[in-house]
Amino acid sequence: MGWHTRRGGYKINLEKVRTYVVPDLSDCLYLPYVEPKAKRGIKYTIDTNKYLEFAKTYVKKNESLSSTVEDNESSLLTVD
């Protein structure tokens, strides 16, 4: 896309740079994943106890995973 100069700089050849033309989406019927009016700065924290309860109920529903979770559960709860 360009070349190095003698003094350590870099010159960009604009003919080789990819440019994309973005269409006008003001009349588009599709909606974005996040609403434009969504509030910014909302922070969420993860409660580990609720996560473990959820994991246990999920495993009870899917018994094939239960042995794997029971083996790893003790390592998740120990603090070194």
N, CA, C and O atoms as a CHARMM CRD file, in Angstrom:
* protein
*
  320
    1    1 MET  N      0.81600  -1.19700   0.00000 PROA 1      0.00000
    2    1 MET  CA     0.00000   0.00000   0.00000 PROA 1      0.00000
    3    1 MET  C      0.85400   1.25400   0.00000 PROA 1      0.00000
    4    1 MET  O      0.32400   2.36100  -0.08600 PROA 1      0.00000
    5    2 GLY  N      2.15700   1.10200   0.09400 PROA 2      0.00000
    6    2 GLY  CA     3.01100   2.27000   0.11000 PROA 2      0.00000
    7    2 GLY  C      4.46300   1.87500   0.13200 PROA 2      0.00000
    8    2 GLY  O      4.81600   0.75600  -0.24000 PROA 2      0.00000
    9    3 TRP  N      5.31900   2.79700   0.57100 PROA 3      0.00000
   10    3 TRP  CA     6.75000   2.52200   0.61900 PROA 3      0.00000
   11    3 TRP  C      7.38800   3.29100   1.76800 PROA 3      0.00000
   12    3 TRP  O      6.85900   4.29000   2.25600 PROA 3      0.00000
   13    4 HSD  N      8.54900   2.78200   2.17800 PROA 4      0.00000
   14    4 HSD  CA     9.31600   3.42200   3.24500 PROA 4      0.00000
   15    4 HSD  C     10.21200   4.49900   2.65100 PROA 4      0.00000
   16    4 HSD  O     10.76500   4.33300   1.56400 PROA 4      0.00000
   17    5 THR  N     10.34900   5.59400   3.36800 PROA 5      0.00000
   18    5 THR  CA    11.23400   6.66900   2.93400 PROA 5      0.00000
   19    5 THR  C     12.63600   6.44600   3.50300 PROA 5      0.00000
   20    5 THR  O     12.83600   5.57900   4.35400 PROA 5      0.00000
   21    6 ARG  N     13.59100   7.22300   3.03400 PROA 6      0.00000
   22    6 ARG  CA    14.97400   7.09300   3.50400 PROA 6      0.00000
   23    6 ARG  C     15.10800   7.45000   4.98200 PROA 6      0.00000
   24    6 ARG  O     15.99000   6.93200   5.66800 PROA 6      0.00000
   25    7 ARG  N     14.25800   8.31200   5.46500 PROA 7      0.00000
   26    7 ARG  CA    14.37800   8.79200   6.84300 PROA 7      0.00000
   27    7 ARG  C     13.46300   8.05400   7.82200 PROA 7      0.00000
   28    7 ARG  O     13.22300   8.54800   8.92300 PROA 7      0.00000
   29    8 GLY  N     12.96100   6.90700   7.45100 PROA 8      0.00000
   30    8 GLY  CA    12.16300   6.09100   8.36000 PROA 8      0.00000
   31    8 GLY  C     10.67500   6.35900   8.32400 PROA 8      0.00000
   32    8 GLY  O      9.93100   5.80300   9.13200 PROA 8      0.00000
   33    9 GLY  N     10.22900   7.18700   7.41800 PROA 9      0.00000
   34    9 GLY  CA     8.79900   7.44700   7.29900 PROA 9      0.00000
   35    9 GLY  C      8.12800   6.42300   6.39100 PROA 9      0.00000
   36    9 GLY  O      8.76400   5.47400   5.93200 PROA 9      0.00000
   37   10 TYR  N      6.87700   6.61900   6.14300 PROA 10     0.00000
   38   10 TYR  CA     6.12700   5.71700   5.26900 PROA 10     0.00000
   39   10 TYR  C      5.14800   6.54500   4.46000 PROA 10     0.00000
   40   10 TYR  O      4.37400   7.32300   5.01800 PROA 10     0.00000
   41   11 LYS  N      5.18200   6.38200   3.16900 PROA 11     0.00000
   42   11 LYS  CA     4.27200   7.08000   2.25900 PROA 11     0.00000
   43   11 LYS  C      3.20600   6.10000   1.79800 PROA 11     0.00000
   44   11 LYS  O      3.51700   4.98300   1.38500 PROA 11     0.00000
   45   12 ILE  N      1.95700   6.51700   1.86900 PROA 12     0.00000
   46   12 ILE  CA     0.84000   5.66400   1.47800 PROA 12     0.00000
   47   12 ILE  C      0.43700   5.98200   0.05000 PROA 12     0.00000
   48   12 ILE  O      0.25800   7.14300  -0.31800 PROA 12     0.00000
   49   13 ASN  N      0.29700   4.92400  -0.75200 PROA 13     0.00000
   50   13 ASN  CA    -0.19600   5.06600  -2.11600 PROA 13     0.00000
   51   13 ASN  C     -1.72000   4.95900  -2.04800 PROA 13     0.00000
   52   13 ASN  O     -2.25500   3.86300  -1.88000 PROA 13     0.00000
   53   14 LEU  N     -2.41600   6.07700  -2.17500 PROA 14     0.00000
   54   14 LEU  CA    -3.87000   6.10200  -1.99900 PROA 14     0.00000
   55   14 LEU  C     -4.61400   5.31400  -3.07000 PROA 14     0.00000
   56   14 LEU  O     -5.77400   4.95500  -2.87200 PROA 14     0.00000
   57   15 GLU  N     -3.96600   5.03900  -4.20500 PROA 15     0.00000
   58   15 GLU  CA    -4.61500   4.23600  -5.24400 PROA 15     0.00000
   59   15 GLU  C     -4.75900   2.78200  -4.81400 PROA 15     0.00000
   60   15 GLU  O     -5.62600   2.07300  -5.32500 PROA 15     0.00000
   61   16 LYS  N     -3.92600   2.32600  -3.88700 PROA 16     0.00000
   62   16 LYS  CA    -3.97400   0.93800  -3.43100 PROA 16     0.00000
   63   16 LYS  C     -4.78700   0.75200  -2.14700 PROA 16     0.00000
   64   16 LYS  O     -5.04900  -0.37900  -1.73800 PROA 16     0.00000
   65   17 VAL  N     -5.17800   1.83600  -1.52400 PROA 17     0.00000
   66   17 VAL  CA    -5.94300   1.75500  -0.27900 PROA 17     0.00000
   67   17 VAL  C     -7.38700   1.40700  -0.61100 PROA 17     0.00000
   68   17 VAL  O     -7.99200   1.99600  -1.50600 PROA 17     0.00000
   69   18 ARG  N     -7.93200   0.43500   0.12900 PROA 18     0.00000
   70   18 ARG  CA    -9.32400   0.03300  -0.10300 PROA 18     0.00000
   71   18 ARG  C    -10.25900   1.08600   0.47500 PROA 18     0.00000
   72   18 ARG  O    -10.09300   1.53300   1.61000 PROA 18     0.00000
   73   19 THR  N    -11.22400   1.46300  -0.31200 PROA 19     0.00000
   74   19 THR  CA   -12.24900   2.39100   0.16100 PROA 19     0.00000
   75   19 THR  C    -13.60500   1.75500  -0.08200 PROA 19     0.00000
   76   19 THR  O    -13.83000   1.12900  -1.11700 PROA 19     0.00000
   77   20 TYR  N    -14.48400   1.91400   0.85100 PROA 20     0.00000
   78   20 TYR  CA   -15.81600   1.33400   0.76700 PROA 20     0.00000
   79   20 TYR  C    -16.84400   2.45500   0.75700 PROA 20     0.00000
   80   20 TYR  O    -16.76300   3.40100   1.54000 PROA 20     0.00000
   81   21 VAL  N    -17.80100   2.33200  -0.13300 PROA 21     0.00000
   82   21 VAL  CA   -18.87900   3.30600  -0.20200 PROA 21     0.00000
   83   21 VAL  C    -20.02100   2.77000   0.64800 PROA 21     0.00000
   84   21 VAL  O    -20.57200   1.70600   0.36300 PROA 21     0.00000
   85   22 VAL  N    -20.36900   3.50500   1.68400 PROA 22     0.00000
   86   22 VAL  CA   -21.43900   3.09600   2.58600 PROA 22     0.00000
   87   22 VAL  C    -22.74900   3.65500   2.05200 PROA 22     0.00000
   88   22 VAL  O    -22.85800   4.86100   1.83100 PROA 22     0.00000
   89   23 PRO  N    -23.74700   2.79900   1.84100 PROA 23     0.00000
   90   23 PRO  CA   -25.02300   3.29200   1.32100 PROA 23     0.00000
   91   23 PRO  C    -25.77600   4.10800   2.36400 PROA 23     0.00000
   92   23 PRO  O    -25.51900   3.99200   3.56200 PROA 23     0.00000
   93   24 ASP  N    -26.69400   4.92100   1.90300 PROA 24     0.00000
   94   24 ASP  CA   -27.53300   5.70900   2.80100 PROA 24     0.00000
   95   24 ASP  C    -28.55300   4.77800   3.44400 PROA 24     0.00000
   96   24 ASP  O    -29.37800   4.18500   2.74900 PROA 24     0.00000
   97   25 LEU  N    -28.50200   4.64800   4.74500 PROA 25     0.00000
   98   25 LEU  CA   -29.37400   3.72200   5.46600 PROA 25     0.00000
   99   25 LEU  C    -30.45700   4.43000   6.26400 PROA 25     0.00000
  100   25 LEU  O    -31.03900   3.84000   7.17400 PROA 25     0.00000
  101   26 SER  N    -30.73400   5.67700   5.94000 PROA 26     0.00000
  102   26 SER  CA   -31.72500   6.42600   6.71200 PROA 26     0.00000
  103   26 SER  C    -33.14000   5.88100   6.51600 PROA 26     0.00000
  104   26 SER  O    -33.96300   5.99500   7.42400 PROA 26     0.00000
  105   27 ASP  N    -33.44400   5.29700   5.36500 PROA 27     0.00000
  106   27 ASP  CA   -34.77700   4.74400   5.10500 PROA 27     0.00000
  107   27 ASP  C    -34.81000   3.22700   5.24800 PROA 27     0.00000
  108   27 ASP  O    -35.75300   2.59000   4.77900 PROA 27     0.00000
  109   28 CYS  N    -33.81400   2.64400   5.87600 PROA 28     0.00000
  110   28 CYS  CA   -33.70600   1.19100   6.00700 PROA 28     0.00000
  111   28 CYS  C    -34.75200   0.67700   7.00100 PROA 28     0.00000
  112   28 CYS  O    -34.98800   1.29600   8.03800 PROA 28     0.00000
  113   29 LEU  N    -35.37200  -0.45100   6.67700 PROA 29     0.00000
  114   29 LEU  CA   -36.39300  -1.03100   7.54400 PROA 29     0.00000
  115   29 LEU  C    -35.79400  -1.87300   8.66600 PROA 29     0.00000
  116   29 LEU  O    -36.47200  -2.14800   9.65600 PROA 29     0.00000
  117   30 TYR  N    -34.54000  -2.28600   8.52800 PROA 30     0.00000
  118   30 TYR  CA   -33.90600  -3.10300   9.55700 PROA 30     0.00000
  119   30 TYR  C    -33.53300  -2.24300  10.75500 PROA 30     0.00000
  120   30 TYR  O    -33.18800  -1.07000  10.61000 PROA 30     0.00000
  121   31 LEU  N    -33.60600  -2.84000  11.94000 PROA 31     0.00000
  122   31 LEU  CA   -33.29200  -2.12500  13.16800 PROA 31     0.00000
  123   31 LEU  C    -31.92000  -2.55600  13.67500 PROA 31     0.00000
  124   31 LEU  O    -31.50700  -3.68800  13.42600 PROA 31     0.00000
  125   32 PRO  N    -31.21500  -1.69200  14.37100 PROA 32     0.00000
  126   32 PRO  CA   -29.90700  -2.07400  14.91200 PROA 32     0.00000
  127   32 PRO  C    -30.06800  -2.99800  16.11500 PROA 32     0.00000
  128   32 PRO  O    -31.14100  -3.07400  16.71400 PROA 32     0.00000
  129   33 TYR  N    -28.99200  -3.69700  16.46000 PROA 33     0.00000
  130   33 TYR  CA   -29.02800  -4.57600  17.62600 PROA 33     0.00000
  131   33 TYR  C    -29.18400  -3.77200  18.91200 PROA 33     0.00000
  132   33 TYR  O    -29.87100  -4.21000  19.83400 PROA 33     0.00000
  133   34 VAL  N    -28.56800  -2.62700  18.98200 PROA 34     0.00000
  134   34 VAL  CA   -28.66100  -1.76700  20.15900 PROA 34     0.00000
  135   34 VAL  C    -29.45200  -0.52900  19.77500 PROA 34     0.00000
  136   34 VAL  O    -29.16000   0.13000  18.77700 PROA 34     0.00000
  137   35 GLU  N    -30.43800  -0.23000  20.56800 PROA 35     0.00000
  138   35 GLU  CA   -31.26900   0.93200  20.28300 PROA 35     0.00000
  139   35 GLU  C    -30.44100   2.20900  20.39600 PROA 35     0.00000
  140   35 GLU  O    -29.66000   2.35600  21.33600 PROA 35     0.00000
  141   36 PRO  N    -30.60000   3.12600  19.45400 PROA 36     0.00000
  142   36 PRO  CA   -29.82900   4.36900  19.52500 PROA 36     0.00000
  143   36 PRO  C    -30.10100   5.17300  20.79500 PROA 36     0.00000
  144   36 PRO  O    -29.24800   5.95000  21.22500 PROA 36     0.00000
  145   37 LYS  N    -31.26500   4.99900  21.39500 PROA 37     0.00000
  146   37 LYS  CA   -31.61200   5.72800  22.61700 PROA 37     0.00000
  147   37 LYS  C    -31.13700   5.01000  23.88400 PROA 37     0.00000
  148   37 LYS  O    -31.44200   5.45000  24.99200 PROA 37     0.00000
  149   38 ALA  N    -30.39800   3.91500  23.73200 PROA 38     0.00000
  150   38 ALA  CA   -29.95400   3.14100  24.89400 PROA 38     0.00000
  151   38 ALA  C    -29.04100   3.98000  25.77300 PROA 38     0.00000
  152   38 ALA  O    -28.22200   4.75800  25.28300 PROA 38     0.00000
  153   39 LYS  N    -29.19600   3.81000  27.07400 PROA 39     0.00000
  154   39 LYS  CA   -28.38500   4.56500  28.02500 PROA 39     0.00000
  155   39 LYS  C    -26.96300   4.01900  28.02600 PROA 39     0.00000
  156   39 LYS  O    -26.74800   2.80800  27.99600 PROA 39     0.00000
  157   40 ARG  N    -26.01300   4.91800  28.06000 PROA 40     0.00000
  158   40 ARG  CA   -24.61200   4.51300  28.09700 PROA 40     0.00000
  159   40 ARG  C    -24.11500   4.50800  29.53200 PROA 40     0.00000
  160   40 ARG  O    -24.63500   5.21900  30.39100 PROA 40     0.00000
  161   41 GLY  N    -23.10700   3.69800  29.77000 PROA 41     0.00000
  162   41 GLY  CA   -22.46100   3.70000  31.07200 PROA 41     0.00000
  163   41 GLY  C    -23.06600   2.76200  32.09000 PROA 41     0.00000
  164   41 GLY  O    -22.67400   2.80800  33.25600 PROA 41     0.00000
  165   42 ILE  N    -24.00300   1.91300  31.70600 PROA 42     0.00000
  166   42 ILE  CA   -24.58200   0.96400  32.64900 PROA 42     0.00000
  167   42 ILE  C    -23.59400  -0.18400  32.81600 PROA 42     0.00000
  168   42 ILE  O    -23.16000  -0.78700  31.83500 PROA 42     0.00000
  169   43 LYS  N    -23.24200  -0.48100  34.06600 PROA 43     0.00000
  170   43 LYS  CA   -22.28900  -1.54100  34.34000 PROA 43     0.00000
  171   43 LYS  C    -22.99700  -2.66800  35.06900 PROA 43     0.00000
  172   43 LYS  O    -23.83100  -2.42900  35.94200 PROA 43     0.00000
  173   44 TYR  N    -22.66200  -3.88300  34.70900 PROA 44     0.00000
  174   44 TYR  CA   -23.24000  -5.05200  35.33100 PROA 44     0.00000
  175   44 TYR  C    -22.14600  -5.81300  36.06000 PROA 44     0.00000
  176   44 TYR  O    -21.00500  -5.87500  35.60100 PROA 44     0.00000
  177   45 THR  N    -22.50200  -6.38700  37.19200 PROA 45     0.00000
  178   45 THR  CA   -21.56400  -7.22900  37.92000 PROA 45     0.00000
  179   45 THR  C    -22.11000  -8.64600  37.93800 PROA 45     0.00000
  180   45 THR  O    -23.32200  -8.85900  37.90100 PROA 45     0.00000
  181   46 ILE  N    -21.21600  -9.59500  37.99500 PROA 46     0.00000
  182   46 ILE  CA   -21.60400 -11.00000  37.98900 PROA 46     0.00000
  183   46 ILE  C    -21.55700 -11.51600  39.42000 PROA 46     0.00000
  184   46 ILE  O    -20.52700 -11.42000  40.08700 PROA 46     0.00000
  185   47 ASP  N    -22.67000 -12.06200  39.88600 PROA 47     0.00000
  186   47 ASP  CA   -22.72300 -12.67600  41.20500 PROA 47     0.00000
  187   47 ASP  C    -22.34400 -14.14400  41.03500 PROA 47     0.00000
  188   47 ASP  O    -23.07800 -14.89900  40.39700 PROA 47     0.00000
  189   48 THR  N    -21.21400 -14.55400  41.59300 PROA 48     0.00000
  190   48 THR  CA   -20.71800 -15.91500  41.37700 PROA 48     0.00000
  191   48 THR  C    -21.63800 -16.96400  41.98400 PROA 48     0.00000
  192   48 THR  O    -21.75300 -18.06500  41.44600 PROA 48     0.00000
  193   49 ASN  N    -22.29100 -16.64500  43.09000 PROA 49     0.00000
  194   49 ASN  CA   -23.19800 -17.61700  43.70100 PROA 49     0.00000
  195   49 ASN  C    -24.37800 -17.90800  42.78800 PROA 49     0.00000
  196   49 ASN  O    -24.76900 -19.06400  42.62900 PROA 49     0.00000
  197   50 LYS  N    -24.94700 -16.87500  42.19000 PROA 50     0.00000
  198   50 LYS  CA   -26.06700 -17.08100  41.27400 PROA 50     0.00000
  199   50 LYS  C    -25.61300 -17.83000  40.02900 PROA 50     0.00000
  200   50 LYS  O    -26.36300 -18.63400  39.47600 PROA 50     0.00000
  201   51 TYR  N    -24.37600 -17.56500  39.58400 PROA 51     0.00000
  202   51 TYR  CA   -23.85900 -18.26400  38.41300 PROA 51     0.00000
  203   51 TYR  C    -23.71200 -19.75100  38.70300 PROA 51     0.00000
  204   51 TYR  O    -24.06300 -20.57800  37.86200 PROA 51     0.00000
  205   52 LEU  N    -23.19800 -20.10500  39.87900 PROA 52     0.00000
  206   52 LEU  CA   -23.05100 -21.51600  40.22900 PROA 52     0.00000
  207   52 LEU  C    -24.40800 -22.19500  40.37400 PROA 52     0.00000
  208   52 LEU  O    -24.56500 -23.34900  39.97800 PROA 52     0.00000
  209   53 GLU  N    -25.39300 -21.49300  40.93800 PROA 53     0.00000
  210   53 GLU  CA   -26.74300 -22.05500  41.04100 PROA 53     0.00000
  211   53 GLU  C    -27.31900 -22.31800  39.65500 PROA 53     0.00000
  212   53 GLU  O    -27.92500 -23.36200  39.41600 PROA 53     0.00000
  213   54 PHE  N    -27.12900 -21.37000  38.74500 PROA 54     0.00000
  214   54 PHE  CA   -27.60700 -21.54500  37.38200 PROA 54     0.00000
  215   54 PHE  C    -26.91700 -22.72800  36.71900 PROA 54     0.00000
  216   54 PHE  O    -27.56300 -23.51500  36.02600 PROA 54     0.00000
  217   55 ALA  N    -25.61400 -22.86100  36.92400 PROA 55     0.00000
  218   55 ALA  CA   -24.86700 -23.96000  36.31500 PROA 55     0.00000
  219   55 ALA  C    -25.35400 -25.30000  36.85000 PROA 55     0.00000
  220   55 ALA  O    -25.49200 -26.26000  36.09100 PROA 55     0.00000
  221   56 LYS  N    -25.61500 -25.37100  38.14700 PROA 56     0.00000
  222   56 LYS  CA   -26.08700 -26.62200  38.73400 PROA 56     0.00000
  223   56 LYS  C    -27.45800 -27.00900  38.19100 PROA 56     0.00000
  224   56 LYS  O    -27.68800 -28.17900  37.88600 PROA 56     0.00000
  225   57 THR  N    -28.37100 -26.04800  38.06500 PROA 57     0.00000
  226   57 THR  CA   -29.69400 -26.37100  37.51900 PROA 57     0.00000
  227   57 THR  C    -29.59600 -26.75800  36.05300 PROA 57     0.00000
  228   57 THR  O    -30.34500 -27.61600  35.58700 PROA 57     0.00000
  229   58 TYR  N    -28.68300 -26.13700  35.32300 PROA 58     0.00000
  230   58 TYR  CA   -28.49500 -26.49900  33.91800 PROA 58     0.00000
  231   58 TYR  C    -27.97400 -27.92500  33.79900 PROA 58     0.00000
  232   58 TYR  O    -28.39600 -28.67900  32.92200 PROA 58     0.00000
  233   59 VAL  N    -27.05500 -28.28500  34.68700 PROA 59     0.00000
  234   59 VAL  CA   -26.47500 -29.62300  34.64900 PROA 59     0.00000
  235   59 VAL  C    -27.51800 -30.66100  35.03200 PROA 59     0.00000
  236   59 VAL  O    -27.53700 -31.75700  34.47100 PROA 59     0.00000
  237   60 LYS  N    -28.38500 -30.32700  35.98100 PROA 60     0.00000
  238   60 LYS  CA   -29.42700 -31.27300  36.36600 PROA 60     0.00000
  239   60 LYS  C    -30.34100 -31.57200  35.18900 PROA 60     0.00000
  240   60 LYS  O    -30.82800 -32.69200  35.03800 PROA 60     0.00000
  241   61 LYS  N    -30.56900 -30.57000  34.36100 PROA 61     0.00000
  242   61 LYS  CA   -31.39800 -30.78100  33.17500 PROA 61     0.00000
  243   61 LYS  C    -30.65600 -31.59100  32.12200 PROA 61     0.00000
  244   61 LYS  O    -31.27700 -32.32400  31.35200 PROA 61     0.00000
  245   62 ASN  N    -29.34900 -31.46600  32.08200 PROA 62     0.00000
  246   62 ASN  CA   -28.51700 -32.17100  31.10500 PROA 62     0.00000
  247   62 ASN  C    -27.55000 -33.08200  31.86000 PROA 62     0.00000
  248   62 ASN  O    -26.41200 -32.69800  32.12900 PROA 62     0.00000
  249   63 GLU  N    -27.99500 -34.26500  32.19500 PROA 63     0.00000
  250   63 GLU  CA   -27.23100 -35.16700  33.05100 PROA 63     0.00000
  251   63 GLU  C    -25.89900 -35.60100  32.44500 PROA 63     0.00000
  252   63 GLU  O    -25.00400 -36.01100  33.18500 PROA 63     0.00000
  253   64 SER  N    -25.74200 -35.52700  31.15400 PROA 64     0.00000
  254   64 SER  CA   -24.48600 -35.96500  30.53800 PROA 64     0.00000
  255   64 SER  C    -23.31400 -35.07600  30.93300 PROA 64     0.00000
  256   64 SER  O    -22.16400 -35.51100  30.87100 PROA 64     0.00000
  257   65 LEU  N    -23.58400 -33.85400  31.33400 PROA 65     0.00000
  258   65 LEU  CA   -22.52200 -32.93600  31.72700 PROA 65     0.00000
  259   65 LEU  C    -22.23400 -32.96200  33.21900 PROA 65     0.00000
  260   65 LEU  O    -21.27700 -32.33500  33.67200 PROA 65     0.00000
  261   66 SER  N    -23.05000 -33.68000  33.99400 PROA 66     0.00000
  262   66 SER  CA   -22.95400 -33.58300  35.44800 PROA 66     0.00000
  263   66 SER  C    -21.62200 -34.07300  35.98800 PROA 66     0.00000
  264   66 SER  O    -21.08200 -33.45900  36.90700 PROA 66     0.00000
  265   67 SER  N    -21.07500 -35.15200  35.45400 PROA 67     0.00000
  266   67 SER  CA   -19.81000 -35.65700  35.98900 PROA 67     0.00000
  267   67 SER  C    -18.67500 -34.67300  35.74500 PROA 67     0.00000
  268   67 SER  O    -17.78600 -34.53900  36.58600 PROA 67     0.00000
  269   68 THR  N    -18.68900 -33.99300  34.62400 PROA 68     0.00000
  270   68 THR  CA   -17.63600 -33.02100  34.31200 PROA 68     0.00000
  271   68 THR  C    -17.69800 -31.83900  35.26100 PROA 68     0.00000
  272   68 THR  O    -16.65900 -31.37600  35.73100 PROA 68     0.00000
  273   69 VAL  N    -18.88300 -31.34400  35.55100 PROA 69     0.00000
  274   69 VAL  CA   -19.02800 -30.18100  36.42700 PROA 69     0.00000
  275   69 VAL  C    -18.69000 -30.54500  37.85600 PROA 69     0.00000
  276   69 VAL  O    -18.04200 -29.75900  38.54600 PROA 69     0.00000
  277   70 GLU  N    -19.10600 -31.71000  38.32600 PROA 70     0.00000
  278   70 GLU  CA   -18.80600 -32.11300  39.69600 PROA 70     0.00000
  279   70 GLU  C    -17.30400 -32.25700  39.90100 PROA 70     0.00000
  280   70 GLU  O    -16.80200 -31.93500  40.97800 PROA 70     0.00000
  281   71 ASP  N    -16.57800 -32.73200  38.89800 PROA 71     0.00000
  282   71 ASP  CA   -15.12500 -32.85400  39.00900 PROA 71     0.00000
  283   71 ASP  C    -14.46100 -31.48600  39.08500 PROA 71     0.00000
  284   71 ASP  O    -13.49200 -31.30300  39.82200 PROA 71     0.00000
  285   72 ASN  N    -14.97300 -30.53800  38.33400 PROA 72     0.00000
  286   72 ASN  CA   -14.36000 -29.21400  38.27100 PROA 72     0.00000
  287   72 ASN  C    -14.90100 -28.25200  39.32000 PROA 72     0.00000
  288   72 ASN  O    -14.31700 -27.18900  39.53300 PROA 72     0.00000
  289   73 GLU  N    -16.01000 -28.60300  39.98500 PROA 73     0.00000
  290   73 GLU  CA   -16.63600 -27.68100  40.92700 PROA 73     0.00000
  291   73 GLU  C    -15.72400 -27.38100  42.10600 PROA 73     0.00000
  292   73 GLU  O    -15.64600 -26.23400  42.54600 PROA 73     0.00000
  293   74 SER  N    -15.04200 -28.37700  42.61900 PROA 74     0.00000
  294   74 SER  CA   -14.16900 -28.14200  43.77000 PROA 74     0.00000
  295   74 SER  C    -13.01200 -27.22300  43.40300 PROA 74     0.00000
  296   74 SER  O    -12.59100 -26.40900  44.22400 PROA 74     0.00000
  297   75 SER  N    -12.49400 -27.33600  42.19400 PROA 75     0.00000
  298   75 SER  CA   -11.39200 -26.45800  41.79100 PROA 75     0.00000
  299   75 SER  C    -11.87700 -25.03100  41.56900 PROA 75     0.00000
  300   75 SER  O    -11.09500 -24.09100  41.71100 PROA 75     0.00000
  301   76 LEU  N    -13.14300 -24.85100  41.22500 PROA 76     0.00000
  302   76 LEU  CA   -13.67300 -23.50900  41.03300 PROA 76     0.00000
  303   76 LEU  C    -13.88500 -22.79000  42.36000 PROA 76     0.00000
  304   76 LEU  O    -13.74700 -21.56900  42.43300 PROA 76     0.00000
  305   77 LEU  N    -14.21400 -23.52800  43.39500 PROA 77     0.00000
  306   77 LEU  CA   -14.55200 -22.90800  44.66400 PROA 77     0.00000
  307   77 LEU  C    -13.35600 -22.70900  45.58400 PROA 77     0.00000
  308   77 LEU  O    -13.44900 -21.95400  46.55200 PROA 77     0.00000
  309   78 THR  N    -12.23100 -23.37000  45.30400 PROA 78     0.00000
  310   78 THR  CA   -11.07200 -23.20800  46.17800 PROA 78     0.00000
  311   78 THR  C    -10.31500 -21.94400  45.82600 PROA 78     0.00000
  312   78 THR  O    -10.23200 -21.55100  44.66200 PROA 78     0.00000
  313   79 VAL  N     -9.75800 -21.30900  46.86000 PROA 79     0.00000
  314   79 VAL  CA    -8.97000 -20.09100  46.67200 PROA 79     0.00000
  315   79 VAL  C     -7.55000 -20.38500  47.11900 PROA 79     0.00000
  316   79 VAL  O     -7.33100 -20.82900  48.24600 PROA 79     0.00000
  317   80 ASP  N     -6.59300 -20.14300  46.25300 PROA 80     0.00000
  318   80 ASP  CA    -5.18400 -20.39400  46.59200 PROA 80     0.00000
  319   80 ASP  C     -4.55900 -19.17800  47.20900 PROA 80     0.00000
  320   80 ASP  O     -3.37900 -19.20100  47.55900 PROA 80     0.00000
